[in-house]
Amino acid sequence: MPHRDSIHQLKQHIEQQIIGQEALVDRLLVALLANGHLLVEGAPGLAKTRAVKALASGLKVDFHRIQFTPDLLPADITGSDIYRPEDGSFHFQQGPVFHNLLLSDEINRAPAKVQSALLEAMGEGQVTVGAKSYPLPKLFLVMATQNPIEQEGTYPLPEAQLDRFMLHVEVGYPPRESSHRILELARREALQESAEIAPLSNPVTQEAIFTARREAMSLHLSLPVESYIVELVEATRNPGRYGTDLEGWISWGASPRGAIAIEHGARALAWLAGRDFVTPEDVINIAPDALRHRVLLDFEAEAEGITPGQCVAELLQRVPAP
């Protein structure tokens, strides 16, 4: 299929620019195929921003980057009504959110009211300013990066906004064997005297993306695998069913969006693998990134040093797979 070949060419293009972060590359493509927003968290310098730029360079879409800072205003994202003195009317000036691919860089550097400016856009595909709503492009994805919350000068994202992100990917340091290739890539770019990522010669069109999405959502999903997804999400709400030691770990479990994120993500993984059916392994692969930001731990679990990721990993060990 031509569109499948173009998606795989896109993957190869990104992997040439992002070295040692294969999981991040996969999640970028999963978010694109599953029509979901992506939150990428990691220490500075781990190619989070570069990864999103590499994705945009391989797509035939409008791309815009917003650098989140403490003095950013909601209108700087959504746009605002501009007064026209010549006729006494107001004209809506679109903000950067009216692009196909929006990079929200260091999103947790801005206060909650600015972060929340993306809520309606991410959840409903529209922006309301004053008494009027404006639809966003049919292809609209938010790819946000953030530094760890412990970093100075950062603000935790509101739970309601976290739930709008399909996946929360944690990026670690690349493996040691990748360091030589990273240095080689940096040297080549220094010789070219340009930090811009070269675009893909044959960028993926929006029509190809929509076709791939329809195919992914049409893959066979058996009832046992679907029931497994439901049980995983239910386990975040009632972890005590899988062990008394888990009782009280979680104060708030995953929302129904968590189950949808797992299913759509598993379908995208199966499509990328060239299969026409979803396996339990696809669910196990995507579940940590779909659930870790939707689980709120009890204060006792936090006091013991347990993280949401560890909690989800423990549930994956205890909930039986089909």
ZILIN-V928422 format. One record per residue. N is the residue number from 1. RES is the residue in three letters. SS is DSSP state (~ for helix, > for strand, _ for the rest). Layout:
# ZILIN-V928422
N&RES&SS + N&RES&SS
This chain:
# ZILIN-V928422
1&MET&_ + 2&PRO&~ + 3&HIS&~ + 4&ARG&~ + 5&ASP&~ + 6&SER&~ + 7&ILE&~ + 8&HIS&~ + 9&GLN&~ + 10&LEU&~ + 11&LYS&~ + 12&GLN&~ + 13&HIS&~ + 14&ILE&~ + 15&GLU&~ + 16&GLN&~ + 17&GLN&~ + 18&ILE&_ + 19&ILE&_ + 20&GLY&_ + 21&GLN&_ + 22&GLU&~ + 23&ALA&~ + 24&LEU&~ + 25&VAL&~ + 26&ASP&~ + 27&ARG&~ + 28&LEU&~ + 29&LEU&~ + 30&VAL&~ + 31&ALA&~ + 32&LEU&~ + 33&LEU&~ + 34&ALA&~ + 35&ASN&_ + 36&GLY&_ + 37&HIS&> + 38&LEU&> + 39&LEU&> + 40&VAL&> + 41&GLU&> + 42&GLY&_ + 43&ALA&_ + 44&PRO&_ + 45&GLY&_ + 46&LEU&_ + 47&ALA&_ + 48&LYS&~ + 49&THR&~ + 50&ARG&~ + 51&ALA&~ + 52&VAL&~ + 53&LYS&~ + 54&ALA&~ + 55&LEU&~ + 56&ALA&~ + 57&SER&~ + 58&GLY&_ + 59&LEU&> + 60&LYS&_ + 61&VAL&_ + 62&ASP&_ + 63&PHE&> + 64&HIS&> + 65&ARG&> + 66&ILE&> + 67&GLN&> + 68&PHE&_ + 69&THR&_ + 70&PRO&_ + 71&ASP&_ + 72&LEU&_ + 73&LEU&_ + 74&PRO&_ + 75&ALA&~ + 76&ASP&~ + 77&ILE&~ + 78&THR&~ + 79&GLY&> + 80&SER&> + 81&ASP&> + 82&ILE&> + 83&TYR&> + 84&ARG&> + 85&PRO&_ + 86&GLU&_ + 87&ASP&_ + 88&GLY&_ + 89&SER&> + 90&PHE&> + 91&HIS&> + 92&PHE&> + 93&GLN&> + 94&GLN&> + 95&GLY&_ + 96&PRO&_ + 97&VAL&_ + 98&PHE&_ + 99&HIS&_ + 100&ASN&_ + 101&LEU&> + 102&LEU&> + 103&LEU&> + 104&SER&> + 105&ASP&> + 106&GLU&_ + 107&ILE&~ + 108&ASN&~ + 109&ARG&~ + 110&ALA&_ + 111&PRO&_ + 112&ALA&~ + 113&LYS&~ + 114&VAL&~ + 115&GLN&~ + 116&SER&~ + 117&ALA&~ + 118&LEU&~ + 119&LEU&~ + 120&GLU&~ + 121&ALA&~ + 122&MET&~ + 123&GLY&~ + 124&GLU&~ + 125&GLY&_ + 126&GLN&> + 127&VAL&> + 128&THR&> + 129&VAL&> + 130&GLY&_ + 131&ALA&_ + 132&LYS&> + 133&SER&> + 134&TYR&> + 135&PRO&> + 136&LEU&_ + 137&PRO&_ + 138&LYS&_ + 139&LEU&_ + 140&PHE&_ + 141&LEU&> + 142&VAL&> + 143&MET&> + 144&ALA&> + 145&THR&> + 146&GLN&> + 147&ASN&_ + 148&PRO&_ + 149&ILE&_ + 150&GLU&_ + 151&GLN&_ + 152&GLU&_ + 153&GLY&_ + 154&THR&_ + 155&TYR&_ + 156&PRO&_ + 157&LEU&_ + 158&PRO&_ + 159&GLU&~ + 160&ALA&~ + 161&GLN&~ + 162&LEU&~ + 163&ASP&_ + 164&ARG&_ + 165&PHE&> + 166&MET&> + 167&LEU&> + 168&HIS&> + 169&VAL&> + 170&GLU&> + 171&VAL&_ + 172&GLY&_ + 173&TYR&_ + 174&PRO&_ + 175&PRO&_ + 176&ARG&~ + 177&GLU&~ + 178&SER&~ + 179&SER&~ + 180&HIS&~ + 181&ARG&~ + 182&ILE&~ + 183&LEU&~ + 184&GLU&~ + 185&LEU&~ + 186&ALA&~ + 187&ARG&~ + 188&ARG&~ + 189&GLU&~ + 190&ALA&~ + 191&LEU&~ + 192&GLN&~ + 193&GLU&_ + 194&SER&_ + 195&ALA&_ + 196&GLU&_ + 197&ILE&_ + 198&ALA&_ + 199&PRO&_ + 200&LEU&_ + 201&SER&_ + 202&ASN&_ + 203&PRO&_ + 204&VAL&> + 205&THR&_ + 206&GLN&~ + 207&GLU&~ + 208&ALA&~ + 209&ILE&~ + 210&PHE&~ + 211&THR&~ + 212&ALA&~ + 213&ARG&~ + 214&ARG&~ + 215&GLU&~ + 216&ALA&~ + 217&MET&~ + 218&SER&_ + 219&LEU&_ + 220&HIS&> + 221&LEU&_ + 222&SER&_ + 223&LEU&~ + 224&PRO&~ + 225&VAL&~ + 226&GLU&~ + 227&SER&~ + 228&TYR&~ + 229&ILE&~ + 230&VAL&~ + 231&GLU&~ + 232&LEU&~ + 233&VAL&~ + 234&GLU&~ + 235&ALA&~ + 236&THR&~ + 237&ARG&~ + 238&ASN&_ + 239&PRO&~ + 240&GLY&~ + 241&ARG&~ + 242&TYR&~ + 243&GLY&_ + 244&THR&~ + 245&ASP&~ + 246&LEU&~ + 247&GLU&_ + 248&GLY&_ + 249&TRP&_ + 250&ILE&> + 251&SER&> + 252&TRP&> + 253&GLY&_ + 254&ALA&_ + 255&SER&_ + 256&PRO&~ + 257&ARG&~ + 258&GLY&~ + 259&ALA&~ + 260&ILE&~ + 261&ALA&~ + 262&ILE&~ + 263&GLU&~ + 264&HIS&~ + 265&GLY&~ + 266&ALA&~ + 267&ARG&~ + 268&ALA&~ + 269&LEU&~ + 270&ALA&~ + 271&TRP&~ + 272&LEU&~ + 273&ALA&_ + 274&GLY&_ + 275&ARG&_ + 276&ASP&_ + 277&PHE&> + 278&VAL&_ + 279&THR&_ + 280&PRO&~ + 281&GLU&~ + 282&ASP&~ + 283&VAL&~ + 284&ILE&~ + 285&ASN&~ + 286&ILE&~ + 287&ALA&~ + 288&PRO&~ + 289&ASP&~ + 290&ALA&~ + 291&LEU&~ + 292&ARG&~ + 293&HIS&~ + 294&ARG&~ + 295&VAL&_ + 296&LEU&> + 297&LEU&> + 298&ASP&_ + 299&PHE&~ + 300&GLU&~ + 301&ALA&~ + 302&GLU&~ + 303&ALA&~ + 304&GLU&_ + 305&GLY&_ + 306&ILE&_ + 307&THR&_ + 308&PRO&~ + 309&GLY&~ + 310&GLN&~ + 311&CYS&~ + 312&VAL&~ + 313&ALA&~ + 314&GLU&~ + 315&LEU&~ + 316&LEU&~ + 317&GLN&~ + 318&ARG&~ + 319&VAL&_ + 320&PRO&_ + 321&ALA&_ + 322&PRO&_
